[in-house]
Amino acid sequence: MSKSIVTTNAIRNVVIVGGGTAGWMAAASIAALIGKNLNVTLIESDEIGTIGVGEATIPTFFALHQLLKIDEADFLAEVHGSIKLGICFENWRLQNDSYIHAFGYTGQSCWAAGFQHFWLKGQQLQISKAYGDYSPELVAAKAGKFGFPKPQALNYAYHIDAARYAKYLRILAEQNGVHRVEGKVEAVKQALSGDIESVQLASGQSISGDLFIDCSGFTGLLIDKTLHSPFEDWSQWLPCDRAVAVQTSSTEPPIPYTRSIARDFGWQWRIPLQSRTGNGLVFSSQHASDDEATHTLLSNVSGDVLIEPRVIPFQTGQRSAQWKNNCIALGLAAGFLEPLESTSIHLIQRGIIRLMQMFPYGGVTQADQDEFNAQMNQEYHFIRDFIIMHYHLTERTDTEFWKRCQTMRIPESLKHRLDLFKETGRVFQAEGDVFGENSWTQVMLGQGLKPRSYHPIVDMMDEEELAQFLAHQENKVTHLVGQLHNHEDFLARYCPMKP
Ligand SMILES: Cc1cc2nc3c(=O)[nH]c(=O)nc-3n(C[C@H](O)[C@H](O)[C@H](O)COP(=O)(O)OP(=O)(O)OC[C@H]3O[C@@H](n4cnc5c(N)ncnc54)[C@H](O)[C@@H]3O)c2cc1C
């Protein structure tokens, strides 16, 4: 597959098409971190606008911000942000049942076995508490608390206002020399090799470049419409294909976690910001109409509706070649996995960091493309399996939608993980998988998958030792959470929202 041929000449002019979260994240990063000898142009169309959703993140978000030397408190104040310690899944396993998938680690593992093995034996002996009681992030989330405890910091992410985030990054990017062009791309000119040479705007202006970054959203103007990179469709496992989104005024102080509430034909998100709440319902059009979904969503929000509900159709899957010729797709142009675990912005960031690591200064090689695509594909596949798991492990049989999810054939890669856990309690962190042992374990247990056995190393402890070990883990959590502040007070002191 890999022919290491140079397909374009040295890269000096980078053209980014699209000014949503993906476009501005790419522009800000490239300009600040590797842009000294590059000209970076970003084209966006106010007339087309952005998707306007994408407001929950995961802790990996830090990495890029640290590289960009973004001040956390200033950033949170600008984007009206709040803290996210995890996601509460309500009604997913059964109606009126809930569990939290929290960031960080639960309890303490040993070299041979994760904490769940110790906990499982504790359950048999009836000396362990709920699994989540050993996770500081989970206990803090439930208590509505946050802070910077010692000796161990919490793992956390943010809820952000997507439109304000794009503006924030735009200022950063322009300060670092990114040239923004307002306009609608109407035509794309290619060389005989297939490489993109220039894009033409409705105004007649032509913008040429050596490397193009397609951040045009679901349109996939360059990667799809021009280069025809095939789309791998995953809708046989993830039946939701639409979302309806609405913003409402806040009726209570922001809680430090996202809510994901299963409904009859999909699920609803609630993302609390300092200024308002983001809400949406992800649903399957085979099981509900737009009107039904909108009605369900509006019946389950609190506060005043701030903007009219908007229906967003989508297709789940990825482009197998996210880098093709001299074009790299990021964000929605590269692929889409529903926001159940808030992974899209993470994937944008992974694509940007990877591109910077492989930046083709001397020209694009097939080897670089193959490597980039293989790594991106692997990450997408891990996240795909993680999301399918939530649906498949449901015990709900009250609607056709949930029956279908429970009985569907799942990818072999996921089946293997579930079988391994069911038989042995084991979870292995695969390289390139953003979700570690703790995440897989929390969701599998939360969805009701209980292992038949635990690792024999646990039997090296007698009952008294195990009880002491578990109590020590619990005390550590109590000590950390005891140092935290009420989340609302924390926000008011640390990063009160700017006008
Ligand atoms: C319902 C839903 C909920 C989501 N929730 C989350 C979440 O909680 N967490 C998360 O991480 N992600 C989430 N996402 C994903 C997230 O919204 C996106 O990954 C993120 O916003 C990046 O979008 P984008 O920049 O690729 O596309 P967009 O925001 O659509 O931006 C596309 C840009 O391209 C421009 N453009 C398009 N065509 C042209 C043209 N012809 N000429 C010039 N410019 C053009 C547009 O004007 C715009 O500037 C969600 C997505 C959906 C659909």
The ligand as an SDF file (V2000), in Angstrom:
LIG
                    3D

 53 58  0  0  0  0  0  0  0  0999 V2000
  -25.8370   16.9590   17.4640 C   0  0  0  0  0  0  0  0  0  0  0  0
  -24.3680   17.0770   17.6850 C   0  0  0  0  0  0  0  0  0  0  0  0
  -23.8680   17.2100   18.9720 C   0  0  0  0  0  0  0  0  0  0  0  0
  -22.4940   17.2930   19.1860 C   0  0  0  0  0  0  0  0  0  0  0  0
  -22.0010   17.3580   20.4640 N   0  0  0  0  0  0  0  0  0  0  0  0
  -20.6610   17.2820   20.6620 C   0  0  0  0  0  0  0  0  0  0  0  0
  -20.1070   17.2890   21.9670 C   0  0  0  0  0  0  0  0  0  0  0  0
  -20.8070   17.3990   22.9650 O   0  0  0  0  0  0  0  0  0  0  0  0
  -18.7670   17.1910   22.0920 N   0  0  0  0  0  0  0  0  0  0  0  0
  -17.9370   17.0860   21.0150 C   0  0  0  0  0  0  0  0  0  0  0  0
  -16.7250   16.9460   21.1770 O   0  0  0  0  0  0  0  0  0  0  0  0
  -18.4410   17.1550   19.7680 N   0  0  0  0  0  0  0  0  0  0  0  0
  -19.7650   17.2330   19.5640 C   0  0  0  0  0  0  0  0  0  0  0  0
  -20.2630   17.2880   18.3020 N   0  0  0  0  0  0  0  0  0  0  0  0
  -19.3400   17.4040   17.1910 C   0  0  0  0  0  0  0  0  0  0  0  0
  -18.8660   18.8590   17.0850 C   0  0  0  0  0  0  0  0  0  0  0  0
  -19.9850   19.7100   16.9540 O   0  0  0  0  0  0  0  0  0  0  0  0
  -17.9490   19.0410   15.9030 C   0  0  0  0  0  0  0  0  0  0  0  0
  -16.9380   18.0720   15.9220 O   0  0  0  0  0  0  0  0  0  0  0  0
  -17.2940   20.4050   15.9520 C   0  0  0  0  0  0  0  0  0  0  0  0
  -18.2360   21.4200   16.1270 O   0  0  0  0  0  0  0  0  0  0  0  0
  -16.5070   20.6540   14.6960 C   0  0  0  0  0  0  0  0  0  0  0  0
  -17.3300   20.9550   13.6260 O   0  0  0  0  0  0  0  0  0  0  0  0
  -16.6410   21.3850   12.2810 P   0  0  0  0  0  0  0  0  0  0  0  0
  -15.7670   22.5500   12.5470 O   0  0  0  0  0  0  0  0  0  0  0  0
  -16.0290   20.1910   11.6540 O   0  0  0  0  0  0  0  0  0  0  0  0
  -17.8840   21.7980   11.3530 O   0  0  0  0  0  0  0  0  0  0  0  0
  -18.8160   23.0910   11.3610 P   0  0  0  0  0  0  0  0  0  0  0  0
  -19.0240   23.6750   12.6810 O   0  0  0  0  0  0  0  0  0  0  0  0
  -20.0300   22.6780   10.5770 O   0  0  0  0  0  0  0  0  0  0  0  0
  -18.0110   24.1610   10.5030 O   0  0  0  0  0  0  0  0  0  0  0  0
  -17.9220   24.0680    9.1000 C   0  0  0  0  0  0  0  0  0  0  0  0
  -17.3300   25.3650    8.5710 C   0  0  0  0  0  0  0  0  0  0  0  0
  -17.1520   25.2410    7.1710 O   0  0  0  0  0  0  0  0  0  0  0  0
  -17.6720   26.3910    6.5370 C   0  0  0  0  0  0  0  0  0  0  0  0
  -18.0670   26.0180    5.1950 N   0  0  0  0  0  0  0  0  0  0  0  0
  -18.8260   24.9720    4.7950 C   0  0  0  0  0  0  0  0  0  0  0  0
  -18.9770   25.0010    3.4580 N   0  0  0  0  0  0  0  0  0  0  0  0
  -18.2780   26.0780    3.0130 C   0  0  0  0  0  0  0  0  0  0  0  0
  -18.0650   26.6560    1.7330 C   0  0  0  0  0  0  0  0  0  0  0  0
  -18.5870   26.1560    0.6220 N   0  0  0  0  0  0  0  0  0  0  0  0
  -17.3080   27.7770    1.6500 N   0  0  0  0  0  0  0  0  0  0  0  0
  -16.7480   28.3460    2.7720 C   0  0  0  0  0  0  0  0  0  0  0  0
  -16.9260   27.8350    4.0100 N   0  0  0  0  0  0  0  0  0  0  0  0
  -17.6880   26.7290    4.1140 C   0  0  0  0  0  0  0  0  0  0  0  0
  -18.8340   26.8210    7.4220 C   0  0  0  0  0  0  0  0  0  0  0  0
  -19.1870   28.1510    7.2030 O   0  0  0  0  0  0  0  0  0  0  0  0
  -18.2080   26.5930    8.7960 C   0  0  0  0  0  0  0  0  0  0  0  0
  -17.4040   27.7050    9.1190 O   0  0  0  0  0  0  0  0  0  0  0  0
  -21.6240   17.2590   18.0790 C   0  0  0  0  0  0  0  0  0  0  0  0
  -22.1430   17.1780   16.7870 C   0  0  0  0  0  0  0  0  0  0  0  0
  -23.4930   17.0820   16.5820 C   0  0  0  0  0  0  0  0  0  0  0  0
  -24.0300   16.9770   15.1820 C   0  0  0  0  0  0  0  0  0  0  0  0
  1  2  1  0
  2  3  1  0
  2 52  2  0
  3  4  2  0
  4  5  1  0
  4 50  1  0
  5  6  2  0
  6  7  1  0
  6 13  1  0
  7  8  2  0
  7  9  1  0
  9 10  1  0
 10 11  2  0
 10 12  1  0
 12 13  2  0
 13 14  1  0
 14 15  1  0
 14 50  1  0
 15 16  1  0
 16 17  1  0
 16 18  1  0
 18 19  1  0
 18 20  1  0
 20 21  1  0
 20 22  1  0
 22 23  1  0
 23 24  1  0
 24 25  2  0
 24 26  1  0
 24 27  1  0
 27 28  1  0
 28 29  2  0
 28 30  1  0
 28 31  1  0
 31 32  1  0
 32 33  1  0
 33 34  1  0
 33 48  1  0
 34 35  1  0
 35 36  1  0
 35 46  1  0
 36 37  1  0
 36 45  1  0
 37 38  2  0
 38 39  1  0
 39 40  1  0
 39 45  2  0
 40 41  1  0
 40 42  2  0
 42 43  1  0
 43 44  2  0
 44 45  1  0
 46 47  1  0
 46 48  1  0
 48 49  1  0
 50 51  2  0
 51 52  1  0
 52 53  1  0
M  END
$$$$
